[in-house]
Amino acid sequence: MKSYLRANPETQSNSLRLEDMFSKNSGKKTIKTPEEVSPPSIISADLKVIGNLNSRGEIQIDGKVKGDIYCKSMLVGKTAEISGSVVVERLEVHGKILGEIKAKVIKLAKSANVIGDILHEELAIETGAFLEGHCKHSEFKTNENNDISKNSSSIEALTVFSDDTKTHTGEKSSDKVPIKSVAKF
């Protein structure tokens, strides 16, 4: 006498039925492979970079950068000093940034020192962080790869010049002297 195990559907509310478990027609599930994650690009504390940085991945900066930075995610270490615009999806700041920041998510740690305007979707500031500038909430549009990149950003620099400048002797000068520079997002 053969005996088959068959669960009663009425008593089996949340568990799998045996016929579903071994059936060819049981819901086919696709297994997603994890995205290939590359290690972060690192600018060490003894390195100074003059020029723009552009990366699709993560950048960790512990040194000095003089230029604009475009990447997916960035960690600014305690010893880091950045002079330029920063456009990223995620930003964590422990060091110094002098320039405008455009990011979806920003965290300023207690050791952060930021001088410049911030355009953000989410902003967290720890007690002790230094911030001098304007903060503005904004929704960000991303490109097809969900990356904020150099191509999708709309940062425009505008410098206002004075036409009416005088030299130290009181004479009118034809040289235009910048009065104010503004970054427009």
N, CA, C and O of each residue as an XYZ file, in Angstrom:
740
protein
N       0.831     -1.153      0.000
C       0.000      0.000      0.000
C       0.888      1.232      0.000
O       1.727      1.427      0.880
N       0.673      2.058     -1.018
C       1.461      3.271     -1.132
C       0.752      4.383     -0.384
O      -0.474      4.494     -0.375
N       1.560      5.177      0.225
C       1.013      6.306      0.971
C       1.609      7.595      0.400
O       2.826      7.711      0.259
N       0.767      8.537      0.082
C       1.214      9.825     -0.453
C       0.933     10.912      0.576
O      -0.105     10.934      1.238
N       1.881     11.789      0.675
C       1.672     12.940      1.551
C       0.961     14.019      0.754
O       1.455     14.473     -0.278
N      -0.144     14.406      1.219
C      -0.858     15.505      0.571
C      -1.451     16.355      1.692
O      -2.233     15.894      2.524
N      -1.044     17.598      1.669
C      -1.516     18.500      2.715
C      -2.927     18.955      2.408
O      -3.307     19.116      1.248
N      -3.678     19.155      3.437
C      -5.034     19.649      3.294
C      -4.973     21.163      3.058
O      -4.445     21.889      3.900
N      -5.506     21.655      1.923
C      -5.431     23.086      1.628
C      -6.094     23.953      2.685
O      -5.694     25.102      2.874
N      -7.096     23.430      3.376
C      -7.776     24.226      4.387
C      -6.912     24.430      5.619
O      -7.032     25.457      6.287
N      -6.043     23.478      5.938
C      -5.200     23.596      7.126
C      -3.848     24.213      6.795
O      -3.038     24.455      7.689
N      -3.608     24.463      5.540
C      -2.306     24.946      5.107
C      -2.429     26.389      4.611
O      -2.427     26.627      3.403
N      -2.533     27.334      5.513
C      -2.788     28.712      5.112
C      -1.548     29.403      4.556
O      -1.620     30.003      3.484
N      -0.432     29.341      5.238
C       0.747     30.084      4.799
C       1.891     29.197      4.312
O       2.903     29.711      3.837
N       1.753     27.918      4.417
C       2.847     27.046      4.000
C       2.646     26.607      2.555
O       1.560     26.756      1.996
N       3.701     26.065      1.959
C       3.651     25.620      0.564
C       2.902     24.306      0.442
O       2.994     23.446      1.319
N       2.175     24.154     -0.625
C       1.567     22.868     -0.917
C       2.606     21.999     -1.596
O       3.455     22.498     -2.334
N       2.540     20.705     -1.351
C       3.511     19.790     -1.952
C       3.376     19.748     -3.464
O       4.379     19.671     -4.173
N       2.118     19.797     -3.978
C       1.975     19.742     -5.430
C       2.524     21.005     -6.089
O       3.011     20.949     -7.218
N       2.451     22.146     -5.398
C       3.034     23.371     -5.944
C       4.555     23.329     -5.888
O       5.238     23.879     -6.752
N       5.063     22.675     -4.871
C       6.504     22.639     -4.682
C       7.200     21.858     -5.790
O       8.290     22.234     -6.223
N       6.585     20.783     -6.248
C       7.223     19.929     -7.234
C       6.637     20.096     -8.631
O       6.999     19.353     -9.543
N       5.769     21.026     -8.805
C       5.128     21.243    -10.092
C       6.044     22.010    -11.033
O       6.814     22.872    -10.608
N       5.949     21.681    -12.334
C       6.724     22.402    -13.336
C       6.165     23.804    -13.533
O       6.891     24.700    -13.963
N       4.927     24.001    -13.236
C       4.283     25.288    -13.467
C       4.340     26.215    -12.256
O       3.722     27.280    -12.245
N       5.078     25.803    -11.254
C       5.154     26.697    -10.101
C       5.817     27.988    -10.551
O       6.688     27.978    -11.422
N       5.407     29.086     -9.961
C       5.863     30.419    -10.382
C       7.357     30.480    -10.622
O       8.154     30.279     -9.706
N       7.731     30.758    -11.861
C       9.152     30.883    -12.175
C       9.652     32.200    -11.608
O       9.086     33.261    -11.872
N      10.687     32.121    -10.849
C      11.259     33.312    -10.247
C      12.620     33.561    -10.886
O      13.443     32.656    -11.020
N      12.824     34.783    -11.265
C      14.119     35.121    -11.838
C      15.047     35.537    -10.713
O      14.683     36.311     -9.828
N      16.220     35.015    -10.771
C      17.216     35.336     -9.763
C      18.076     36.461    -10.311
O      18.708     36.334    -11.360
N      18.085     37.556     -9.579
C      18.881     38.697    -10.007
C      20.278     38.579     -9.419
O      20.458     38.310     -8.232
N      21.244     38.786    -10.273
C      22.615     38.785     -9.785
C      22.930     40.178     -9.265
O      22.471     41.171     -9.828
N      23.705     40.256     -8.203
C      24.024     41.575     -7.660
C      24.863     42.376     -8.649
O      25.680     41.828     -9.389
N      24.633     43.713     -8.640
C      25.406     44.574     -9.518
C      26.876     44.479     -9.157
O      27.244     44.360     -7.989
N      27.694     44.533    -10.175
C      29.123     44.496     -9.936
C      29.524     45.810     -9.280
O      29.319     46.884     -9.846
N      30.090     45.719     -8.099
C      30.478     46.896     -7.350
C      31.987     47.042     -7.424
O      32.732     46.136     -7.050
N      32.423     48.183     -7.909
C      33.855     48.414     -7.981
C      34.294     49.163     -6.731
O      33.501     49.889     -6.131
N      35.538     48.993     -6.341
C      36.016     49.697     -5.151
C      36.069     51.201     -5.415
O      36.161     51.624     -6.567
N      36.011     52.008     -4.360
C      36.038     53.459     -4.568
C      37.393     53.934     -5.081
O      38.432     53.346     -4.780
N      37.360     55.006     -5.858
C      38.599     55.665     -6.263
C      39.027     56.526     -5.086
O      38.214     57.252     -4.513
N      40.308     56.446     -4.722
C      40.778     57.117     -3.513
C      41.827     58.171     -3.849
O      42.792     57.900     -4.563
N      41.623     59.365     -3.327
C      42.613     60.438     -3.393
C      43.187     60.498     -1.980
O      42.536     61.006     -1.067
N      44.391     59.988     -1.797
C      44.970     59.885     -0.458
C      45.385     61.250      0.084
O      45.451     62.231     -0.657
N      45.662     61.300      1.383
C      45.945     62.552      2.084
C      47.162     63.285      1.531
O      47.234     64.509      1.638
N      48.113     62.576      0.946
C      49.321     63.231      0.431
C      49.221     63.602     -1.050
O      50.223     63.973     -1.661
N      48.021     63.506     -1.632
C      47.833     63.775     -3.057
C      47.040     65.061     -3.269
O      46.038     65.307     -2.599
N      47.514     65.887     -4.229
C      46.818     67.122     -4.599
C      46.456     67.022     -6.070
O      47.321     66.777     -6.911
N      45.170     67.212     -6.384
C      44.680     67.121     -7.755
C      44.188     68.500     -8.188
O      43.403     69.143     -7.490
N      44.667     68.944     -9.362
C      44.178     70.189     -9.946
C      43.493     69.811    -11.248
O      44.152     69.406    -12.206
N      42.180     69.941    -11.284
C      41.385     69.543    -12.444
C      40.090     68.902    -12.003
O      39.898     68.612    -10.822
N      39.205     68.683    -12.952
C      37.895     68.109    -12.658
C      37.968     66.595    -12.538
O      38.779     65.950    -13.202
N      37.115     66.028    -11.683
C      37.004     64.580    -11.513
C      35.615     64.154    -11.960
O      34.625     64.812    -11.638
N      35.538     63.043    -12.709
C      34.265     62.525    -13.188
C      34.298     61.010    -13.061
O      35.156     60.353    -13.650
N      33.358     60.448    -12.286
C      33.332     59.008    -12.062
C      31.892     58.530    -11.985
O      31.015     59.248    -11.504
N      31.652     57.306    -12.465
C      30.321     56.702    -12.333
C      30.160     55.996    -11.005
O      29.055     55.592    -10.641
N      31.252     55.844    -10.279
C      31.210     55.124     -9.015
C      31.442     56.038     -7.829
O      31.045     57.203     -7.825
N      32.100     55.473     -6.817
C      32.343     56.177     -5.568
C      33.757     56.746     -5.552
O      34.697     56.128     -6.050
N      33.887     57.932     -4.971
C      35.192     58.557     -4.786
C      35.358     58.846     -3.305
O      34.453     59.367     -2.654
N      36.531     58.500     -2.782
C      36.877     58.848     -1.407
C      38.034     59.832     -1.481
O      39.074     59.533     -2.067
N      37.852     60.999     -0.889
C      38.883     62.034     -0.958
C      39.406     62.318      0.442
O      38.653     62.666      1.351
N      40.723     62.159      0.589
C      41.401     62.509      1.830
C      42.436     63.599      1.583
O      42.943     64.201      2.530
N      42.753     63.857      0.312
C      43.739     64.871     -0.062
C      43.079     66.170     -0.481
O      41.996     66.517     -0.009
N      43.762     66.894     -1.391
C      43.266     68.193     -1.848
C      42.858     68.110     -3.308
O      43.564     67.523     -4.127
N      41.708     68.704     -3.630
C      41.217     68.754     -5.010
C      40.821     70.192     -5.314
O      40.048     70.813     -4.586
N      41.375     70.704     -6.414
C      40.986     72.036     -6.890
C      40.354     71.834     -8.249
O      41.056     71.734     -9.256
N      39.030     71.772     -8.286
C      38.280     71.516     -9.509
C      36.907     70.976     -9.173
O      36.604     70.702     -8.012
N      36.084     70.825    -10.183
C      34.725     70.325    -10.006
C      34.722     68.804     -9.958
O      35.548     68.151    -10.596
N      33.784     68.243     -9.193
C      33.705     66.793     -9.018
C      32.297     66.324     -9.363
O      31.311     66.859     -8.856
N      32.213     65.315    -10.235
C      30.952     64.696    -10.636
C      31.091     63.196    -10.404
O      31.965     62.561    -10.994
N      30.239     62.615     -9.547
C      30.295     61.173     -9.317
C      28.985     60.704     -8.701
O      28.103     61.506     -8.393
N      28.875     59.391     -8.529
C      27.659     58.816     -7.956
C      27.636     58.995     -6.439
O      26.620     59.395     -5.869
N      28.754     58.700     -5.796
C      28.822     58.760     -4.344
C      30.201     59.265     -3.937
O      31.200     58.939     -4.578
N      30.253     60.064     -2.867
C      31.547     60.599     -2.454
C      31.636     60.696     -0.942
O      30.689     61.097     -0.265
N      32.806     60.316     -0.428
C      33.131     60.448      0.983
C      34.291     61.424      1.081
O      35.352     61.200      0.497
N      34.087     62.510      1.820
C      35.123     63.519      2.016
C      35.682     63.310      3.417
O      35.005     63.573      4.411
N      36.935     62.832      3.491
C      37.564     62.532      4.771
C      37.932     63.777      5.555
O      37.856     64.891      5.036
N      38.338     63.587      6.825
C      38.670     64.700      7.715
C      39.814     65.554      7.190
O      39.831     66.763      7.422
N      40.768     64.958      6.490
C      41.929     65.706      6.000
C      41.705     66.302      4.613
O      42.592     66.972      4.084
N      40.551     66.075      4.024
C      40.269     66.521      2.651
C      39.975     68.013      2.585
O      39.390     68.600      3.495
N      40.410     68.610      1.454
C      40.102     70.006      1.152
C      39.709     70.073     -0.315
O      40.510     69.751     -1.193
N      38.474     70.494     -0.579
C      37.963     70.566     -1.952
C      37.602     72.013     -2.258
O      36.918     72.683     -1.485
N      38.085     72.475     -3.413
C      37.773     73.824     -3.881
C      37.136     73.689     -5.252
O      37.844     73.522     -6.245
N      35.816     73.757     -5.327
C      35.106     73.593     -6.592
C      33.702     73.082     -6.354
O      33.322     72.787     -5.221
N      32.935     72.979     -7.421
C      31.562     72.477     -7.342
C      31.561     70.963     -7.188
O      32.426     70.273     -7.726
N      30.583     70.458     -6.451
C      30.430     69.020     -6.242
C      29.017     68.637     -6.672
O      28.038     69.194     -6.175
N      28.915     67.675     -7.605
C      27.620     67.178     -8.077
C      27.629     65.661     -7.912
O      28.351     64.960     -8.620
N      26.820     65.155     -6.971
C      26.799     63.725     -6.650
C      25.382     63.297     -6.283
O      24.499     64.132     -6.085
N      25.180     61.977     -6.196
C      23.912     61.475     -5.661
C      23.978     61.429     -4.139
O      23.065     61.895     -3.457
N      25.068     60.864     -3.610
C      25.230     60.737     -2.155
C      26.555     61.362     -1.745
O      27.584     61.129     -2.378
N      26.522     62.162     -0.674
C      27.717     62.856     -0.208
C      27.785     62.799      1.307
O      26.815     63.116      1.996
N      28.938     62.392      1.816
C      29.200     62.424      3.251
C      30.460     63.247      3.451
O      31.512     62.933      2.894
N      30.349     64.315      4.260
C      31.454     65.262      4.421
C      31.967     65.244      5.855
O      31.216     65.440      6.810
N      33.287     64.999      5.975
C      33.979     65.093      7.259
C      35.045     66.182      7.197
O      35.534     66.628      8.235
N      35.410     66.615      5.992
C      36.468     67.600      5.781
C      35.922     68.928      5.297
O      34.820     69.334      5.667
N      36.730     69.621      4.439
C      36.392     70.977      3.994
C      35.979     71.000      2.526
O      36.597     70.350      1.684
N      34.928     71.757      2.234
C      34.503     72.004      0.850
C      34.251     73.496      0.710
O      33.495     74.091      1.478
N      34.899     74.091     -0.289
C      34.684     75.490     -0.622
C      34.101     75.519     -2.023
O      34.838     75.437     -3.006
N      32.785     75.636     -2.122
C      32.118     75.626     -3.416
C      30.696     75.129     -3.289
O      30.271     74.675     -2.227
N      29.969     75.222     -4.382
C      28.572     74.806     -4.400
C      28.464     73.288     -4.412
O      29.299     72.592     -4.990
N      27.412     72.786     -3.757
C      27.161     71.351     -3.691
C      25.759     71.084     -4.218
O      24.801     71.756     -3.836
N      25.649     70.091     -5.102
C      24.357     69.627     -5.607
C      24.330     68.118     -5.392
O      25.107     67.387     -6.005
N      23.428     67.648     -4.516
C      23.383     66.223     -4.199
C      21.982     65.819     -3.770
O      21.234     66.617     -3.204
N      21.638     64.560     -4.049
C      20.357     64.037     -3.575
C      20.382     63.913     -2.060
O      19.496     64.423     -1.374
N      21.398     63.234     -1.540
C      21.494     62.971     -0.110
C      22.829     63.505      0.396
O      23.886     63.150     -0.125
N      22.773     64.361      1.417
C      23.988     64.952      1.976
C      24.000     64.741      3.482
O      22.996     64.943      4.166
N      25.168     64.328      3.985
C      25.363     64.227      5.430
C      26.612     65.025      5.776
O      27.698     64.746      5.267
N      26.452     66.025      6.648
C      27.583     66.798      7.137
C      27.906     66.299      8.540
O      27.114     66.475      9.466
N      29.071     65.674      8.692
C      29.495     65.157      9.990
C      29.939     66.319     10.876
O      30.074     67.447     10.402
N      30.164     66.046     12.152
C      30.505     67.117     13.093
C      31.816     67.809     12.745
O      32.024     68.955     13.144
N      32.704     67.145     12.014
C      33.983     67.751     11.630
C      33.915     68.461     10.278
O      34.930     68.977      9.809
N      32.744     68.499      9.645
C      32.592     69.105      8.314
C      32.729     70.624      8.377
O      32.324     71.268      9.345
N      33.318     71.177      7.302
C      33.476     72.625      7.160
C      33.118     72.961      5.720
O      33.920     72.739      4.813
N      31.920     73.495      5.504
C      31.426     73.770      4.153
C      31.133     75.258      4.012
O      30.390     75.843      4.800
N      31.743     75.860      2.978
C      31.449     77.249      2.636
C      30.945     77.240      1.205
O      31.720     77.055      0.267
N      29.653     77.440      1.042
C      29.039     77.410     -0.279
C      27.581     77.013     -0.177
O      27.130     76.507      0.851
N      26.859     77.247     -1.240
C      25.435     76.917     -1.271
C      25.225     75.429     -1.502
O      26.018     74.772     -2.176
N      24.140     74.906     -0.931
C      23.814     73.490     -1.053
C      22.424     73.342     -1.660
O      21.458     73.932     -1.177
N      22.336     72.553     -2.716
C      21.067     72.184     -3.334
C      20.892     70.694     -3.061
O      21.733     69.895     -3.473
N      19.825     70.307     -2.380
C      19.711     68.933     -1.889
C      18.283     68.427     -1.961
O      17.332     69.195     -2.106
N      18.161     67.104     -1.855
C      16.864     66.468     -1.685
C      16.709     66.073     -0.217
O      15.647     66.261      0.376
N      17.786     65.521      0.366
C      17.822     65.173      1.791
C      19.097     65.746      2.380
O      20.164     65.641      1.775
N      18.993     66.356      3.566
C      20.153     66.973      4.211
C      20.154     66.634      5.690
O      19.153     66.827      6.380
N      21.290     66.124      6.178
C      21.463     65.837      7.600
C      22.731     66.542      8.066
O      23.789     66.400      7.452
N      22.620     67.303      9.154
C      23.760     68.043      9.682
C      23.943     67.667     11.143
O      23.047     67.866     11.964
N      25.122     67.117     11.464
C      25.422     66.761     12.845
C      25.793     68.015     13.632
O      26.273     68.996     13.065
N      25.567     67.972     14.931
C      25.941     69.072     15.805
C      27.450     69.262     15.738
O      28.211     68.304     15.871
N      27.878     70.501     15.533
C      29.305     70.801     15.446
C      29.781     71.055     14.028
O      30.867     71.600     13.834
N      28.991     70.670     13.034
C      29.368     70.908     11.633
C      29.274     72.401     11.343
O      28.402     73.092     11.872
N      30.193     72.901     10.486
C      30.194     74.316     10.113
C      29.673     74.448      8.696
O      30.167     73.785      7.783
N      28.674     75.303      8.507
C      28.093     75.537      7.188
C      27.838     77.021      7.021
O      27.121     77.636      7.809
N      28.440     77.591      5.973
C      28.190     78.990      5.635
C      27.720     79.026      4.196
O      28.504     78.800      3.274
N      26.454     79.307      4.004
C      25.867     79.322      2.670
C      24.378     79.085      2.763
O      23.826     78.922      3.851
N      23.743     79.068      1.633
C      22.302     78.842      1.574
C      22.020     77.382      1.254
O      22.729     76.756      0.465
N      20.978     76.850      1.876
C      20.528     75.490      1.592
C      19.167     75.584      0.918
O      18.288     76.320      1.367
N      19.005     74.833     -0.161
C      17.732     74.845     -0.873
C      17.336     73.418     -1.215
O      18.119     72.660     -1.788
N      16.102     73.063     -0.851
C      15.580     71.738     -1.174
C      15.159     71.710     -2.633
O      14.581     72.674     -3.135
N      15.448     70.610     -3.313
C      15.087     70.476     -4.720
C      14.930     69.008     -5.065
O      15.630     68.155     -4.519
N      14.017     68.717     -5.966
C      13.867     67.366     -6.498
C      14.845     67.219     -7.655
O      14.971     68.126     -8.478
N      15.531     66.098     -7.724
C      16.525     65.890     -8.763
C      16.004     64.964     -9.834
O      15.325     63.979     -9.546
N      16.324     65.283    -11.059
C      16.027     64.408    -12.187
C      17.310     63.679    -12.520
O      18.392     64.267    -12.532
N      17.178     62.383    -12.793
C      18.358     61.603    -13.139
C      18.242     61.117    -14.566
O      17.157     61.090    -15.146
N      19.395     60.728    -15.129
C      19.375     60.218    -16.503
C      18.977     58.749    -16.503
O      18.558     58.229    -15.469
N      19.098     58.075    -17.632
C      18.631     56.692    -17.777
C      19.274     55.739    -16.785
O      18.640     54.763    -16.382
N      20.507     55.987    -16.379
C      21.209     55.093    -15.465
C      21.001     55.477    -14.008
O      21.684     54.950    -13.129
N      20.063     56.391    -13.735
C      19.827     56.898    -12.388
C      21.076     57.515    -11.788
O      21.276     57.455    -10.575
N      21.910     58.103    -12.615
C      23.112     58.772    -12.152
C      22.970     60.264    -12.365
O      22.483     60.716    -13.401
N      23.398     61.018    -11.377
C      23.555     62.445    -11.607
C      24.944     62.560    -12.201
O      25.931     62.204    -11.557
N      25.023     63.042    -13.390
C      26.328     63.109    -14.032
C      26.553     64.489    -14.598
O      25.683     65.358    -14.535
N      27.725     64.674    -15.148
C      28.084     65.966    -15.716
C      27.093     66.362    -16.800
O      26.767     67.541    -16.940
N      26.614     65.395    -17.563
C      25.695     65.699    -18.650
C      24.316     66.103    -18.148
O      23.629     66.883    -18.808
N      23.897     65.593    -17.002
C      22.549     65.886    -16.534
C      22.505     67.075    -15.588
O      21.422     67.541    -15.235
N      23.649     67.567    -15.178
C      23.627     68.709    -14.276
C      23.499     69.994    -15.067
O      23.866     70.067    -16.240
N      22.977     70.988    -14.409
C      22.808     72.259    -15.097
C      23.392     73.386    -14.261
O      22.693     74.334    -13.903
N      24.657     73.278    -13.959
C      25.315     74.317    -13.198
C      25.837     75.354    -14.182
O      26.549     75.024    -15.130
N      25.482     76.589    -13.950
C      25.975     77.669    -14.789
C      26.662     78.675    -13.889
O      26.136     79.030    -12.834
N      27.825     79.133    -14.293
C      28.524     80.156    -13.529
C      28.235     81.508    -14.145
O      28.253     81.663    -15.366
N      27.974     82.471    -13.308
C      27.680     83.815    -13.767
C      28.536     84.771    -12.958
O      28.483     84.766    -11.728
N      29.314     85.579    -13.630
C      30.127     86.578    -12.960
C      29.620     87.954    -13.350
O      29.460     88.257    -14.533
N      29.372     88.779    -12.355
C      28.886     90.132    -12.589
C      30.085     91.070    -12.563
O      30.865     91.062    -11.611
N      30.232     91.881    -13.614
C      31.349     92.807    -13.713
C      30.865     94.239    -13.541
O      29.719     94.563    -13.850
N      31.743     95.077    -13.049
C      31.449     96.496    -12.920
C      32.068     97.237    -14.097
O      33.249     97.060    -14.393
N      31.271     98.069    -14.771
C      31.785     98.889    -15.867
C      32.326    100.216    -15.352
O      33.031    100.924    -16.071
N      32.008    100.545    -14.141
C      32.349    101.850    -13.593
C      33.393    101.713    -12.494
O      33.096    102.019    -11.339
N      34.583    101.271    -12.804
C      35.611    101.109    -11.787
C      36.603    102.247    -11.877
O      36.845    102.803    -12.948
N      37.167    102.579    -10.746
C      38.165    103.646    -10.702
C      39.466    103.074    -10.180
O      39.470    102.164     -9.351
N      40.558    103.608    -10.665
C      41.867    103.167    -10.202
C      42.151    103.815     -8.860
O      41.367    104.630     -8.373
N      43.283    103.446     -8.266
C      43.644    104.002     -6.965
C      43.922    105.508     -7.029
O      43.929    106.175     -5.995
N      44.153    106.053     -8.237
C      44.389    107.497     -8.391
C      43.099    108.251     -8.659
O      43.129    109.477     -8.765
N      41.969    107.571     -8.772
C      40.695    108.214     -9.004
C      40.296    108.281    -10.462
O      39.208    108.765    -10.776
N      41.154    107.803    -11.371
C      40.840    107.814    -12.799
C      39.946    106.628    -13.132
O      40.001    105.580    -12.488
N      39.118    106.824    -14.159
C      38.256    105.741    -14.618
C      39.087    104.699    -15.344
O      39.977    105.040    -16.123
N      38.801    103.449    -15.094
C      39.522    102.354    -15.739
C      38.601    101.651    -16.722
O      37.399    101.527    -16.486
N      39.174    101.195    -17.817
C      38.377    100.446    -18.795
C      38.343     98.957    -18.458
O      37.599     98.191    -19.069
N      39.156     98.555    -17.479
C      39.171     97.147    -17.074
C      37.904     96.825    -16.295
O      37.463     97.596    -15.442
N      37.338     95.686    -16.602
C      36.151     95.243    -15.873
C      36.598     94.413    -14.680
O      37.391     93.482    -14.823
N      36.093     94.748    -13.523
C      36.469     94.068    -12.298
C      35.275     93.258    -11.812
O      34.167     93.787    -11.727
N      35.487     91.969    -11.489
C      34.351     91.179    -11.016
C      33.848     91.673     -9.666
O      34.623     91.914     -8.740
N      32.530     91.817     -9.581
C      31.906     92.222     -8.326
C      31.416     90.999     -7.573
O      31.631     90.873     -6.367
N      30.759     90.101     -8.288
C      30.128     88.965     -7.634
C      30.069     87.786     -8.591
O      29.755     87.952     -9.769
N      30.369     86.602     -8.088
C      30.216     85.383     -8.874
C      29.108     84.550     -8.259
O      29.035     84.403     -7.039
N      28.258     84.012     -9.094
C      27.111     83.250     -8.623
C      27.056     81.933     -9.377
O      27.266     81.905    -10.590
N      26.778     80.847     -8.678
C      26.552     79.562     -9.346
C      25.055     79.341     -9.398
O      24.368     79.480     -8.386
N      24.554     79.005    -10.553
C      23.120     78.808    -10.758
C      22.867     77.345    -11.077
O      23.476     76.799    -11.998
N      21.972     76.698    -10.325
C      21.667     75.289    -10.540
C      20.444     75.168    -11.391
O      20.011     74.057    -11.694
